Amino acid sequence: MRLPLAPLPYTSILKHFGKNLQKVRREQDVSQEKLAEAIGVNRTYVSLIEQGQRNPSLKNIYRIAKALSVPSSKLLPF
């Protein structure tokens, strides 16, 4: 028996993730450029994640958390 899946509020999740990322990054005084360099992406990509306009892959969430030395759960809003 399959349970029906309720639609996820993707935009809300992405915005919360972006805000959490920005908060942690700023607390550590890490620029978007330095973070982008550490995870191997463009600075614009980091900016778009923080604005809730990009949906990072699990691989990139892992890379971000590792670069900031925090558990990925600190970045995830749920």
C-alpha positions as CSV (number, residue, x, y, z in Angstrom):
1,M,0.0,0.0,0.0
2,R,1.4,3.4,-1.0
3,L,0.7,6.4,1.1
4,P,-0.2,9.6,-0.8
5,L,2.6,12.2,-0.6
6,A,1.6,15.7,0.3
7,P,3.2,18.4,-1.8
8,L,6.2,19.9,-0.1
9,P,6.5,23.7,0.2
10,Y,9.7,23.7,-1.8
11,T,10.1,27.5,-1.9
12,S,9.8,27.7,1.8
13,I,12.3,24.9,2.4
14,L,14.8,26.5,0.0
15,K,14.4,29.9,1.6
16,H,14.9,28.5,5.1
17,F,18.0,26.5,4.0
18,G,19.4,29.7,2.4
19,K,18.8,31.7,5.5
20,N,20.4,29.0,7.7
21,L,23.4,28.8,5.4
22,Q,23.9,32.6,5.3
23,K,23.6,32.8,9.1
24,V,26.3,30.1,9.7
25,R,28.5,31.5,7.0
26,R,28.4,35.0,8.4
27,E,28.9,33.8,12.0
28,Q,32.1,32.2,10.8
29,D,33.1,35.3,8.8
30,V,33.3,33.4,5.6
31,S,32.6,35.2,2.3
32,Q,30.5,33.7,-0.4
33,E,33.5,33.7,-2.6
34,K,35.6,31.7,-0.1
35,L,32.8,29.2,0.5
36,A,32.2,28.8,-3.3
37,E,36.0,28.2,-3.8
38,A,36.0,25.6,-1.0
39,I,33.1,23.6,-2.5
40,G,34.1,24.0,-6.1
41,V,31.2,26.2,-7.4
42,N,30.7,29.7,-8.6
43,R,30.0,32.5,-6.0
44,T,26.8,33.3,-7.8
45,Y,25.6,29.8,-7.1
46,V,26.2,30.3,-3.4
47,S,24.3,33.6,-3.6
48,L,21.3,32.0,-5.3
49,I,21.2,29.2,-2.7
50,E,21.1,31.9,0.1
51,Q,18.3,33.7,-1.7
52,G,16.3,30.4,-2.0
53,Q,16.5,30.4,-5.8
54,R,18.6,27.3,-6.2
55,N,18.0,23.8,-5.0
56,P,21.4,22.4,-3.9
57,S,22.0,18.7,-4.4
58,L,22.8,16.4,-1.4
59,K,26.4,16.3,-2.6
60,N,26.6,20.1,-2.4
61,I,24.8,20.2,1.0
62,Y,27.4,17.8,2.3
63,R,30.2,19.9,0.8
64,I,28.8,23.1,2.3
65,A,28.5,21.5,5.7
66,K,32.0,20.1,5.6
67,A,33.5,23.4,4.4
68,L,31.8,25.2,7.3
69,S,32.6,22.4,9.8
70,V,29.0,22.0,10.8
71,P,26.6,19.0,10.7
72,S,24.3,19.3,7.7
73,S,21.4,19.2,10.1
74,K,22.3,22.7,11.2
75,L,21.6,23.9,7.7
76,L,18.4,22.0,7.1
77,P,15.2,23.6,8.4
78,F,13.5,20.3,9.2
